[in-house]
């Protein structure tokens, strides 16, 4: 299981601060994001869909910067971080 934590606009569009998702063996970050996109259809107050928010985000897997092609084998936590104003 992968614990997913949403921040700022990602939290708003997902409608939750976090959740646990099943990640199959050999899955990449891109695979996990595709699963999350299929699960969430919410929007932000500004009207951005969850999928649109994800396009702007950076990702941390177990506290380290991750790219879509990175494997999630053994990963426990995924942080989804939209750009933050002011830094």
Secondary structure, DSSP 8 states (H G I E B T S, - for coil): -EEEEE-HHHHHHHTSSEEEE---TT-BHHHHHHHHHHH---B-TT--BHHHHHHH-EEEETTEEE-TT-B-TT--EEEEE---TT-
